[in-house]
Amino acid sequence: MSGWLAVLLSKLVWIGKRVAAPLRRSDGPNKFRLSSMDTATTTYDGDIGWARRPPATVECPRCHSEIFQHNARDSIDCPRCVGEYSHDEFADLKLLYLTCPVCRSRMEHGQRHPERFDIPEWATCTDCRYHWEFEHSYDPGTD
C-alpha cells in the first residue's frame, strides 16, 4: 500500500510543478513572474517606477505637434521645430498619451494624488492588460 501512496504523491508533485511552471521566472530570489499588479488586479504584466514609465507623447508648446519620448530619461526634442526640452521638464508639457510597451496601443492614464504629483501615477492598456504604477505604495500618514 505504501508503494501506491508514493506513486500517488509523486504524480501530485508532478502535476503541481506543471501548474506552476508557466509562472516561474527562474532568476533571482523571486522565482515567480507575477508582479504585485498581477496579484491584486486583472492585469497580466506590469512595471513600477518612473524609470520604467511607458513611452509618452507630449505636445510641443511652440508648434503644437506631437513629441515622442521613448523613456523617462530621454530628452524631449520636437521633430518639427527647434523646441528642445530636458526630461526634467516633462511635467511642464501637456501629456497627450502613453504608449503600451507591450502592444503599442494607447493607454488609459491618470493621477491618484494630483495635489502631490503633477505627472501621471498610473497607466493601463485595455488591449493587453499591461499596467504601470509610478509608485506601488504611498505613505499613509501624508494622504
N, C-alpha and C positions, 0 to 999 in steps of 0.2 A: 504494500500500500504506500510506503514512503517513496518508492520509485515513481508511482503515479503522481504524487504531490510534487515531487521535484520536477517532473515534466510539465505539470500544470503551472508551477511557479516560473519556470524558465520561459514558457510561452507568454505568460503575463508580462514578464520583464521585456521580452522581445517586442510585444505589442506596445508597451509604454515607450520604449525607445523609438519606435516607428512614428508614434504620435508626436513626440517631442522633437524629432529630427528637423522638420521644417522651421521650427522656432529657434534652433541653435545657431549661434554665430561662430563659435569655436575660436574666439580670440579674446584675450584679456580675462580678467576675473569674472566679468559678467558674461555668462555663456549663452544668454538668450538675447534674441534680436528685438524683442518687444520694448518699445520706448514707453515713457510714462504716459504719453498721449494714447498709446495703444491700449493700455490697461484701464484707462479712465473714460475713453470715448470710443467712437466707431471709426477712428482714423486708422490707416494701415501703416503709415510711415511718417516720420517727423523729425524735427530738429528743435533745439533750444539755443537761444543766444543771438546777439546782434551780429556776431561774426559769421553766423550761418543763416542770416536773413536771405530769403529768396531774392532773385533778381528783381529790380524795381525800375519802373518807368516814371519819370518825373517830367513836369512841364518846364520848358525854358522860360524864365521871366522876361527875356529880351524879345524873342521871336515867337513864343508860344508853341514851338514844336516839341516833339517827344524826345527825351534823352533817356537812353537805356543805361542802367548801371548794373553790371553783372554781379558784383558783390559789394558788401557794405564798405569795404576799404578802397574801392576804385574811385579815381577822380571822376567828376561829372562834367563831360565836355559835350557841348551842343554840336551836332553834326551839320547844322545849317547856318550858324552864325559864330561869332567869336566868344560866345559865353563859355567860361570855364569856371568850375566851382569845385572846391575841396570836398572830400567826403564828409568833413565836419559840417558842411553847410546843407546837408540833406534835409534836416528839419525845417530849414527856411524855404525850401522849394515845395511846390504843390505835387503831392504824390498822386499819380493817375491810376496806377495799378501795380500789383506784384505778380510775377510770373512763376508758376509752379515749376520747380527744378526737375520734377519727375516727368510730367506730361506736357509742359509748356502752355497750359491753359491759364487764363486769368484767375486770380484767387480772390476770394472774399477776404477783407481785412478790416481791422478796427482797433479801437482803444478801449481798455477797461478802466484806465485811470487817466483821463485827459487832463486832470489838474496836476498830475505828476510828470507826465511824459507828453512830448509833442511829436512823437513818432508812432508808427503802428506797433501794437503789442502782440498781435496775433494775426495769422492768415491761414485760411483753409481752402484747399482745392476741392470743389464739389465734384470734379470728374474722377480723380484717382484717390481722394481722401487723404492726401498729404496734409500735414498740419505743422505750422511753425509757431513758436512762442518766443517772445522777447526774453522773458524770464518765466521759469516754471512756478516759482513760489514768491510771494511778497511778504514783507514783514507785517504781520497782522496788527502791530501796535501803531502803524502810521496810516492805516486806511480809515 
